[in-house]
Amino acid sequence: MKKIPLVLTVLILASCGPRDGVHTLHLLTTNDVHGRWFDSTYVQKGTRQSLMAVNYYVDSIRTADGAENVMLIDAGDCLQGDNASYYYNYVDTKPEHLFTRLASYMKYDAVTVGNHDVETGHAVYDRVSRELKRHGIPFLGGNAIRNDNGKPYFQLYKTFKRAGLKVLVLGYTNANNPAWMDESLWSGMHFESLIPKVQEDVNRLMAREKPQVVIVSVHSATGDGNGRILEAQGLDLFNSLKGVDFVVCSHDHHEFTACNDTIAIINTGNRAKFLGHGVISVEIKDGKVAGKAISSGLIPVDKRRTDAAMREVFHSDYLAVKEFSNKEIGALAMDLRTRDAYSGMCDYVNLIHTVSLKGGDAQISFAAPLTYNSTVRAGILIYNDLFTIYPFENQLYTMRLTGREIKGYLEYSYSKWLAEPGGEHLLNIVKRNDPRNNQEGWSFVGRPYNFDSAAGINYTVDVTKPAGERISISSLADGSAFDPDAEYIAAMTSYRASGAGGILTEGAGIPEAELEKRIIHRYPEIRELLYGFINEYGLIDGTAIYDTKRNGEWKFIPDDIASQGIAKDLGLLF
């Protein structure tokens, strides 16, 4: 038998596994960037955290520690939330998507599919998935399973050679996606819980790929580790996974890191405020892993440290978005303030209700404030203002609801909005530490985008009554009788119609399986309807957005108790 030369033998052995010694890998992570790609806004002067600032730190770490020892991973929600993402999703769709070009420029190793990425629709995320693949970047979502053949709709994993080690990266989207959006946006697939799927996939792929490092990236919130919240399985994975070194999680916009002797978890919050930084040192003896040391942390992103070269490369793209954002579309006669929605009827929510009632076949509209505390000033309206008025790409839906279900809907909504009577506060607020700045402050217990009010009916909300007994509906807006047993057509967002927030299921008492059957019509995106409404009227004033016989009226009662209590609580919040 012919002998293999010694040098060739060494090369063969070296190719089969890592060399003996200590290998150090740096894992850099982002999540929930929400289209925050450019370092400056499109209207006002100033800078902000962005991928262009993130890249300054990424390049610095690659330079200091060697690019071959660094990985960069995103945990999802890349394609929605900013003028730039909207523009390149739906307006300028001819060239390669801007996100694809940015991800390639920054040398992302993998990107995870977020729920808001799915919400952009098949045309957008399928295109981005194909484009990223051409650049060697997987768009990971291994728990989105095709209905036709049972295989993952998106890529499940990819292996890499970094720091002299074999690194296995698996990625998953949020298991709760169907609760937030219409099935047309995710047609052809279904979503599986991350527990136990991730561990099953890890076990199978570790046996086949034999990696030295395993990273799991999930578009799922950190959660509290109790295993009961489908959209928040980060700590569930951290506490249960075997053989995994890093869990990268996301979705809830709250920064969090933790690690023990065997695994670390990283969540960078949102909108490029932090860069996640995990470090793993792997000791190899006789070609096998003899030990590991893991750490995790967050690097604050200084918005002033922008990658100047990157800014220059994408400057023409920025100018295109800026021109689009500054297009004049009409005029506003008064300020619109989202915070006004917490104390009763207001111009901001009246505008949303009016557009919803005008844009479809509905008798009744449900709407909530979609940003916590934003203002659009009176004067000339530009397209950019539409992203403040309506920041999400939700469609307008109409559904069949009985009068009794409408009352239950409102009772549930206000139960999250108001505190139980007899306490110190009228609004359902709490004092807690803000992890972003380590300062105490007041905030709502619930999420204001679930504080729905109604138009098309006349009703009162008694703040002295307990939850479930507060709403009294006197009539429809035109004065005709409101019948608990009659059926009405109600307008709402596609987000709400899918059951999000529990208002239809827990409040109105409609089984989740029945929601789809209740839908009557699906209309265009609400922002698009707003744009058409503003174009039609030119000047948006009180007359345009409020008609008592169309919108009806609602208020908190008793007036004196409600007005004083709410004013006091709003003073704490703001």
C-alpha positions in Angstrom: 0.0 0.0 0.0 1.3 3.4 -0.9 2.1 5.6 2.1 0.6 9.1 2.5 3.3 11.7 3.0 3.6 13.1 6.5 2.9 16.7 5.5 -0.3 15.6 3.7 -1.4 13.6 6.7 -1.0 16.7 8.9 -3.1 18.7 6.4 -5.9 16.1 6.4 -6.0 16.0 10.2 -6.0 19.8 10.4 -9.0 19.9 8.0 -11.0 17.5 10.2 -11.1 19.7 13.3 -9.7 22.7 15.1 -6.0 22.8 16.2 -5.2 22.4 19.9 -5.1 25.6 21.9 -7.6 28.3 22.9 -9.8 29.8 20.2 -11.8 33.0 21.0 -14.9 33.9 19.0 -16.6 37.3 19.3 -20.4 37.3 18.6 -21.9 40.7 17.7 -25.7 41.0 17.5 -28.4 43.4 16.6 -32.2 43.1 16.7 -35.4 45.1 16.2 -33.5 47.8 14.2 -36.9 48.5 12.5 -35.4 50.3 9.4 -33.1 52.5 11.4 -30.5 52.4 8.7 -29.5 56.0 8.3 -27.8 58.1 11.0 -29.9 61.2 10.3 -33.6 61.8 10.1 -35.2 63.0 6.9 -36.8 66.2 8.2 -34.9 67.6 11.1 -31.2 68.1 11.7 -29.3 65.9 14.1 -28.1 62.4 14.3 -29.5 59.2 15.8 -28.4 55.6 16.5 -28.4 53.6 13.3 -26.7 50.7 11.5 -24.2 53.2 10.3 -23.1 53.8 13.8 -23.3 50.1 14.6 -20.9 49.4 11.8 -18.3 51.7 13.3 -18.2 49.4 16.3 -18.3 46.2 14.2 -15.4 47.3 12.1 -13.5 48.4 15.2 -13.9 44.9 16.8 -13.0 43.2 13.5 -9.8 45.3 13.3 -8.8 44.7 16.9 -9.6 40.9 17.1 -9.4 39.8 13.5 -12.4 39.6 11.1 -11.9 35.8 11.0 -12.7 35.7 14.8 -16.0 37.8 14.6 -19.5 36.9 13.7 -22.4 39.4 13.1 -26.0 38.2 13.5 -29.4 40.0 13.5 -32.4 38.6 15.4 -35.1 40.1 13.2 -37.6 43.0 12.5 -35.3 44.5 9.9 -37.8 45.4 7.2 -40.4 47.6 8.8 -40.7 50.7 11.0 -39.0 53.6 9.2 -39.5 55.7 6.1 -36.5 54.0 4.5 -37.8 50.5 4.9 -41.3 51.5 3.7 -39.8 53.3 0.6 -37.7 50.3 -0.4 -40.4 47.8 0.4 -43.2 49.4 -1.6 -42.1 52.5 -3.6 -38.7 51.9 -5.1 -38.7 48.1 -5.7 -36.6 47.8 -8.9 -33.0 47.6 -7.7 -31.8 45.2 -5.1 -33.4 46.0 -1.7 -31.5 48.5 0.4 -31.5 46.2 3.4 -29.9 43.5 1.3 -27.2 45.9 0.2 -26.7 47.1 3.8 -26.4 43.6 5.2 -23.9 42.7 2.5 -21.9 45.8 3.1 -21.8 45.2 6.9 -20.9 41.5 6.3 -23.8 40.1 8.4 -23.4 36.3 8.7 -27.0 35.6 9.3 -30.3 37.5 9.6 -33.4 36.1 11.5 -37.0 36.6 10.3 -39.0 38.8 12.6 -42.8 39.1 12.9 -42.7 42.6 11.4 -40.6 41.2 8.5 -43.4 38.7 7.8 -45.9 41.5 8.1 -44.4 43.2 5.0 -45.9 40.4 2.9 -44.7 37.7 0.6 -43.6 40.0 -2.2 -41.1 41.8 0.2 -39.7 39.0 2.4 -39.5 36.4 -0.3 -37.5 38.9 -2.4 -35.2 39.8 0.4 -34.7 36.2 1.3 -33.6 35.4 -2.3 -31.3 38.5 -2.4 -29.7 37.7 0.9 -29.1 34.2 -0.2 -27.2 35.4 -3.3 -24.9 37.2 -0.9 -24.4 34.1 1.2 -26.5 35.5 4.1 -29.3 33.1 5.3 -32.7 34.6 6.2 -33.4 32.2 9.1 -36.8 31.0 10.3 -36.7 27.3 10.9 -40.1 27.1 12.7 -42.0 28.6 9.8 -43.1 25.3 8.3 -44.4 24.8 4.7 -47.9 23.4 4.6 -47.2 21.4 1.4 -44.2 19.4 2.4 -43.5 20.0 6.1 -40.1 21.6 5.5 -38.9 25.0 6.7 -40.2 27.9 4.6 -37.0 29.9 5.4 -33.5 28.5 6.0 -33.1 26.7 9.3 -29.3 26.9 9.8 -25.9 27.5 8.4 -22.4 26.4 9.5 -19.4 28.7 9.5 -15.7 28.4 10.1 -14.6 31.2 12.5 -11.8 31.5 15.0 -10.6 28.1 13.8 -13.8 26.6 15.0 -16.9 25.2 13.3 -19.9 27.3 14.3 -23.5 26.2 13.9 -26.1 29.0 13.7 -29.8 28.2 13.9 -32.6 30.8 13.5 -36.3 31.0 14.3 -39.1 33.5 13.9 -41.8 34.2 16.5 -44.1 31.3 17.1 -47.1 33.7 17.8 -47.1 35.3 14.3 -50.6 34.2 13.4 -52.0 36.1 16.4 -50.9 39.5 14.9 -51.5 39.4 11.2 -53.8 38.1 8.5 -53.1 34.7 7.0 -52.6 36.2 3.6 -49.3 37.6 4.8 -48.0 34.2 5.8 -49.9 32.0 3.4 -48.5 28.5 2.7 -46.9 28.1 6.1 -47.6 27.6 9.8 -45.4 28.3 12.9 -44.2 25.9 15.6 -43.4 26.7 19.2 -39.7 27.0 19.9 -40.1 24.5 22.7 -39.2 21.7 22.1 -38.4 22.3 18.4 -35.1 24.2 18.9 -33.6 21.4 21.1 -34.7 18.8 18.7 -33.1 20.6 15.8 -29.9 21.3 17.8 -29.6 17.6 18.8 -30.0 16.5 15.2 -27.6 19.1 13.7 -25.0 18.7 16.3 -24.8 15.0 15.6 -24.4 15.6 11.9 -22.4 18.8 11.8 -20.2 18.3 14.9 -19.7 22.0 15.7 -17.6 23.4 18.5 -19.9 26.4 19.0 -23.7 26.6 18.7 -25.7 29.8 18.4 -29.5 30.0 18.4 -31.0 33.3 17.1 -34.7 33.8 17.8 -37.2 36.6 17.1 -38.8 35.9 20.5 -39.0 38.1 23.6 -36.8 37.4 26.6 -39.9 36.6 28.7 -39.8 35.4 32.3 -38.9 31.8 31.8 -42.2 30.3 33.0 -42.8 28.6 29.7 -46.3 30.0 29.3 -45.9 32.9 26.8 -45.6 31.8 23.2 -44.2 35.1 22.0 -41.6 35.3 24.7 -39.5 32.1 24.8 -36.0 33.6 25.2 -35.5 32.7 28.8 -37.3 29.4 28.3 -34.6 28.5 25.8 -31.8 29.9 28.0 -33.0 27.8 31.0 -33.5 24.5 29.0 -31.2 24.2 26.0 -28.4 21.7 26.1 -25.4 22.0 23.9 -26.1 25.6 22.9 -23.6 28.4 23.8 -25.6 31.6 22.9 -29.3 32.5 22.6 -29.8 35.7 20.8 -33.4 37.0 21.4 -35.4 40.1 20.6 -38.9 41.4 20.0 -39.8 43.1 23.3 -37.4 46.1 22.8 -35.9 45.6 26.2 -32.1 45.2 26.6 -31.1 42.0 28.5 -28.1 39.9 28.9 -27.2 37.0 31.2 -24.9 34.0 31.3 -23.9 31.0 33.4 -21.2 28.5 33.0 -22.6 26.9 29.9 -24.8 29.4 28.0 -25.4 33.2 27.5 -28.4 35.2 26.3 -28.3 38.6 24.5 -31.1 41.0 23.7 -30.0 44.5 22.4 -33.4 46.2 22.8 -34.3 48.1 19.6 -33.3 50.6 17.0 -29.6 50.2 17.1 -29.2 51.6 20.6 -26.8 48.8 21.6 -24.6 46.2 20.0 -24.7 42.8 21.6 -21.2 41.4 22.4 -20.7 37.8 23.4 -17.3 36.2 23.8 -16.6 32.5 23.9 -13.2 31.0 24.4 -12.9 27.3 23.5 -10.0 25.1 24.6 -9.2 22.3 22.2 -7.1 19.3 23.4 -6.3 16.4 21.1 -8.8 17.8 18.6 -11.7 17.9 21.1 -13.4 20.5 23.2 -11.8 20.5 26.6 -13.5 23.6 28.1 -15.3 26.8 27.4 -15.6 30.2 28.9 -18.6 32.4 28.0 -19.4 36.1 28.6 -22.1 38.5 27.3 -22.7 42.2 27.4 -24.0 45.3 25.6 -22.0 48.0 23.9 -23.9 51.4 23.9 -23.9 52.8 20.4 -22.8 56.5 20.3 -24.8 58.0 17.5 -22.0 60.5 16.7 -19.6 57.7 15.8 -21.0 57.0 12.3 -19.1 55.1 9.7 -18.4 57.9 7.3 -17.4 55.6 4.4 -20.7 53.7 4.8 -22.6 56.9 4.9 -21.0 58.0 1.6 -21.7 54.7 -0.1 -25.5 54.9 0.7 -25.9 58.6 0.4 -27.9 58.5 -2.8 -30.3 56.1 -1.1 -30.7 58.4 1.8 -31.4 61.4 -0.5 -34.2 59.3 -2.3 -35.9 58.6 1.1 -35.5 62.2 2.2 -37.1 63.5 -1.0 -40.0 61.1 -0.5 -40.4 61.9 3.2 -40.6 65.7 2.6 -43.2 65.6 -0.1 -46.0 68.0 0.9 -49.4 66.2 1.1 -51.7 68.7 2.8 -52.1 70.9 5.9 -53.2 70.5 9.5 -55.2 73.1 11.3 -54.3 71.9 14.8 -51.7 69.9 16.6 -52.2 66.1 16.8 -51.0 64.7 20.1 -51.1 60.9 20.9 -51.0 61.5 24.6 -54.4 63.2 24.4 -56.0 59.9 23.7 -55.5 58.7 27.3 -57.9 61.3 28.7 -60.8 61.0 26.3 -61.8 61.9 22.7 -59.1 63.7 20.8 -58.3 65.0 17.4 -55.6 62.3 16.8 -57.9 59.3 17.4 -60.8 61.1 15.8 -58.8 61.3 12.6 -58.1 57.5 12.6 -61.8 56.8 13.4 -63.0 59.1 10.6 -60.7 57.5 8.0 -61.7 54.0 9.1 -65.4 54.8 8.9 -65.0 56.6 5.6 -62.7 54.1 4.0 -65.0 51.1 4.3 -68.5 49.9 5.0 -68.4 50.1 8.8 -70.9 51.6 11.2 -68.5 51.4 14.2 -64.7 51.9 14.4 -62.2 50.8 17.0 -58.8 52.6 17.2 -56.0 53.2 19.7 -53.0 55.5 20.0 -50.1 53.8 18.2 -47.3 55.8 19.7 -46.9 56.5 23.4 -46.2 60.3 23.1 -45.8 61.8 19.7 -47.0 65.1 18.2 -47.6 66.3 14.7 -47.7 70.1 14.7 -50.2 72.3 12.9 -49.1 73.6 9.5 -48.0 71.9 6.3 -48.2 68.1 6.3 -45.5 66.1 4.6 -45.4 62.4 3.9 -43.0 62.0 6.9 -45.9 63.0 9.2 -47.9 59.9 8.2 -45.3 57.7 9.9 -45.9 59.6 13.1 -49.7 59.5 12.8 -49.6 55.9 11.7 -46.3 54.1 12.2 -47.4 50.5 11.3 -48.3 48.8 8.0 -51.7 47.6 9.2 -54.6 47.1 6.9 -58.1 48.2 7.6 -60.5 45.3 8.1 -64.3 45.2 8.8 -65.9 42.4 10.9 -69.3 41.4 12.1 -69.9 41.9 15.8 -73.0 41.9 17.9 -73.9 44.7 20.2 -73.1 42.6 23.2 -69.7 41.7 21.7 -69.0 45.4 21.1 -69.7 46.2 24.8 -67.5 43.3 25.9 -64.7 44.6 23.6 -64.8 48.0 25.1 -65.1 46.7 28.7 -61.9 44.7 28.2 -60.1 47.6 26.5 -60.8 50.0 29.3 -60.0 47.4 31.9 -56.4 47.6 30.7 -56.5 51.4 30.5 -58.0 52.2 33.9 -57.1 51.1 37.4 -59.6 49.5 39.7 -61.6 52.1 41.7 -60.6 53.0 45.2 -56.8 53.1 44.6 -54.3 55.9 44.4 -54.5 56.2 40.6 -57.3 56.4 38.0 -55.2 55.3 35.1 -53.6 51.8 35.3 -50.0 53.0 35.8 -47.1 51.8 37.8 -43.8 53.2 39.1 -40.8 51.2 37.9 -37.2 51.3 37.0 -36.4 52.1 33.4 -33.6 49.7 32.4 -32.6 52.0 29.6 -31.4 54.7 31.9 -31.6 53.1 35.4 -34.1 55.8 36.5 -37.4 55.5 38.1 -40.5 56.7 36.3 -44.2 56.0 35.7 -45.6 54.0 32.8 -48.8 52.2 31.9 -49.0 48.6 33.0 -50.6 47.7 29.7 -49.5 48.8 26.2 -51.3 51.9 25.0 -51.7 50.5 21.4 -54.2 48.2 23.0 -56.3 51.1 24.5 -59.1 51.0 21.9 -61.9 53.5 21.9 -64.9 53.4 19.6 -66.6 55.7 17.2 -70.0 55.4 15.6 -71.7 55.0 19.0 -72.5 57.2 22.0 -71.2 55.8 25.3 -69.8 56.7 28.7 -67.0 55.1 30.8 -67.7 55.2 34.5 -64.3 55.4 36.3 -66.0 54.6 39.7 -67.2 51.2 38.5 -65.2 48.0 38.5 -63.9 46.4 35.3 -66.7 44.8 33.3 -69.3 47.3 34.5 -68.0 50.6 33.2 -69.4 50.9 29.7 -72.9 52.3 29.0 -73.8 52.6 25.3 -76.8 54.9 24.8 -77.2 54.8 21.0 -75.6 54.7 17.7 -74.0 58.0 16.5 -77.0 59.0 14.5 -79.3 58.6 17.6 -80.9 55.3 16.6 -81.1 52.5 19.1 -78.2 50.3 20.0 -79.3 46.7 20.3 -77.1 44.2 22.2 -78.5 41.4 20.0 -78.2 43.2 16.7 -75.2 42.6 14.4 -73.0 45.6 13.4 -70.1 46.1 11.0 -67.0 47.2 12.9 -63.7 48.6 11.4 -60.4 47.8 13.0 -56.8 47.1 12.1 -55.7 43.8 10.7 -53.6 43.4 13.8 -56.7 43.6 16.0 -58.8 41.5 13.7 -56.3 38.7 14.0 -56.9 38.6 17.8 -53.9 40.6 18.9 -54.3 42.1 22.4 -57.0 39.6 23.3 -59.7 42.2 22.9 -61.8 40.2 20.5 -61.2 36.8 22.1 -61.1 37.6 25.8 -63.1 40.8 25.7 -65.8 40.2 23.0 -65.6 36.5 23.7 -65.2 35.4 20.1 -63.3 32.1 19.7 -60.0 32.5 17.9 -61.0 29.9 15.3 -64.1 32.0 14.5 -62.3 35.3 13.8 -61.5 34.6 10.2 -65.2 33.9 9.5 -66.2 37.2 11.0 -64.1 39.3 8.5 -66.2 41.0 5.8 -63.7 43.1 3.8 -60.0 43.7 3.7 -59.1 47.2 2.7 -55.7 48.8 1.9 -53.2 49.9 4.5 -54.5 52.5 6.9 -51.6 54.8 6.2 -52.5 54.7 2.5 -56.1 55.5 3.4 -54.9 58.4 5.5 -52.9 59.7 2.6 -55.9 59.6 0.3 -58.1 61.3 3.0 -55.6 64.2 3.4 -55.3 64.6 -0.4 -59.1 64.8 -0.6 -59.6 67.4 2.1 -56.3 69.4 1.7 -56.8 71.1 5.1 -57.5 68.8 8.0 -59.5 70.6 10.6 -62.1 69.7 13.2 -64.9 69.6 10.6 -63.0 67.1 8.4 -62.2 64.7 11.3 -65.3 64.9 13.5 -69.0 64.7 12.8 -71.2 63.8 15.8 -73.7 61.9 13.7 -70.9 59.8 12.2 -68.4 59.5 15.0 -70.7 59.7 18.0 -69.3 60.7 21.4 -67.8 59.1 24.4 -66.4 60.4 27.7 -65.2 59.4 31.2 -67.7 60.0 34.0 -68.2 61.4 36.6 -66.6 64.4 35.0 -65.0 65.9 38.1 -63.5 62.7 39.4 -62.3 61.6 35.9 -60.8 64.9 34.9 -58.9 65.5 38.1 -57.7 61.9 38.4 -56.5 61.6 34.8 -54.8 65.0 34.9 -52.9 63.9 38.0 -51.8 60.6 36.5 -50.8 62.2 33.2 -48.6 64.6 35.1 -46.7 61.6 36.5 -46.5 59.9 33.1 -45.3 63.0 31.2 
